[in-house]
Amino acid sequence: MAKFQNEGSFLPNQWALGHTRARKVTIKSGAGVLAAATVLGLVTADAKYLKSLKAATDGSQVPDAILAEAVDATDKDVEAVVYIAGEFDQDRLILGAGHTLGSVDAVFRTKSIWLVKPMG
């Protein structure tokens, strides 16, 4: 007779909706602790990611991806999975200083990232 045991629980991501596309990238050292759903921008000089801040001048001011899981890049570069396409709950995203849903959405639509407000 088979014996079953509790192997833990699965808590689904509640902000990535439907089909998504992801890839592994490098989060730049000094970015600090970033939560899942943080909007990221790509630093053009080294092709590493930081939280996208509208006032940045290194390329990261342009929203490029959404962080899939929390990371700690306080003291070193870390590899992380980011979403590069799909539908996402706009109310769950973490925006950097100066960004609004409107400013982020305008760029994301050109990248096949769709911000939506889930029904009910």
C-alpha positions as CSV (number, residue, x, y, z in Angstrom):
1,M,0.0,0.0,0.0
2,A,1.3,3.4,-1.0
3,K,2.1,5.9,1.8
4,F,1.6,9.5,1.1
5,Q,3.3,12.3,2.9
6,N,3.2,16.1,2.9
7,E,6.1,17.4,0.7
8,G,5.3,21.0,1.2
9,S,3.0,23.4,-0.4
10,F,2.9,25.2,-3.7
11,L,2.0,28.9,-3.7
12,P,1.4,30.0,-7.3
13,N,2.6,33.3,-8.5
14,Q,-0.5,35.5,-8.3
15,W,0.8,38.4,-10.5
16,A,2.0,36.6,-13.7
17,L,-1.1,35.8,-15.7
18,G,-1.4,33.4,-18.5
19,H,1.5,32.6,-20.8
20,T,4.8,34.2,-20.0
21,R,8.3,34.1,-21.5
22,A,11.4,34.2,-19.2
23,R,15.1,34.2,-19.4
24,K,18.1,34.3,-17.1
25,V,19.9,37.6,-16.6
26,T,22.5,39.2,-14.3
27,I,21.3,41.6,-11.6
28,K,24.1,44.2,-11.0
29,S,25.9,44.2,-7.7
30,G,24.7,47.1,-5.5
31,A,21.1,46.7,-6.7
32,G,20.2,45.5,-3.1
33,V,17.4,43.2,-2.2
34,L,14.7,43.2,-4.9
35,A,11.3,41.6,-4.6
36,A,9.6,39.5,-7.2
37,A,7.5,41.7,-9.6
38,T,10.1,44.5,-9.6
39,V,10.3,46.4,-12.9
40,L,13.9,46.2,-14.2
41,G,16.0,48.2,-16.7
42,L,19.1,47.2,-18.6
43,V,22.3,49.1,-18.0
44,T,23.7,49.6,-21.5
45,A,27.4,49.6,-20.5
46,D,27.5,46.1,-19.0
47,A,24.1,44.5,-20.0
48,K,23.2,43.9,-16.3
49,Y,19.9,44.8,-14.7
50,L,18.9,47.2,-12.0
51,K,15.5,48.4,-10.7
52,S,14.3,50.8,-13.3
53,L,14.4,54.4,-12.0
54,K,13.0,57.1,-14.3
55,A,15.9,59.5,-13.5
56,A,18.6,57.0,-14.3
57,T,20.9,57.9,-17.2
58,D,22.7,54.5,-17.7
59,G,19.9,52.9,-19.8
60,S,18.2,51.3,-16.8
61,Q,15.6,54.1,-16.9
62,V,13.9,52.2,-19.7
63,P,11.7,49.4,-18.3
64,D,12.8,46.1,-19.9
65,A,11.8,43.1,-17.8
66,I,10.0,42.0,-14.6
67,L,11.8,40.1,-11.9
68,A,10.3,36.6,-11.4
69,E,11.7,35.9,-7.9
70,A,13.2,37.9,-5.1
71,V,17.0,38.3,-5.2
72,D,19.8,39.9,-3.0
73,A,22.3,41.7,-5.2
74,T,23.6,43.9,-2.4
75,D,27.2,42.7,-2.5
76,K,27.6,40.8,-5.7
77,D,26.1,40.2,-9.2
78,V,23.5,37.5,-9.1
79,E,21.7,35.5,-11.8
80,A,18.0,35.7,-11.8
81,V,15.0,34.8,-13.9
82,V,13.1,37.7,-15.4
83,Y,9.9,37.8,-17.5
84,I,10.4,39.3,-21.0
85,A,6.9,38.8,-22.3
86,G,3.4,37.9,-21.0
87,E,0.5,39.4,-19.1
88,F,1.0,40.7,-15.6
89,D,-1.3,42.1,-12.8
90,Q,-0.5,45.8,-13.0
91,D,-1.4,46.4,-9.3
92,R,1.2,43.9,-8.1
93,L,4.2,45.4,-10.0
94,I,6.9,47.2,-8.0
95,L,7.8,50.4,-9.8
96,G,11.0,52.4,-9.4
97,A,11.0,56.1,-8.4
98,G,9.5,58.4,-11.0
99,H,7.7,55.6,-12.9
100,T,4.0,55.3,-13.2
101,L,1.9,52.4,-14.6
102,G,1.3,54.6,-17.7
103,S,5.0,55.2,-18.3
104,V,5.9,51.6,-17.8
105,D,3.0,50.3,-19.8
106,A,3.9,52.5,-22.8
107,V,7.3,50.8,-23.1
108,F,6.2,47.3,-22.1
109,R,3.6,47.1,-24.9
110,T,6.5,47.4,-27.4
111,K,8.1,44.4,-25.7
112,S,5.0,42.1,-25.6
113,I,4.6,42.7,-21.9
114,W,1.0,43.5,-21.2
115,L,-0.2,45.1,-17.9
116,V,-3.7,44.1,-17.0
117,K,-6.2,44.6,-14.2
118,P,-7.6,41.1,-13.4
119,M,-11.4,40.9,-13.3
120,G,-13.0,40.2,-10.0
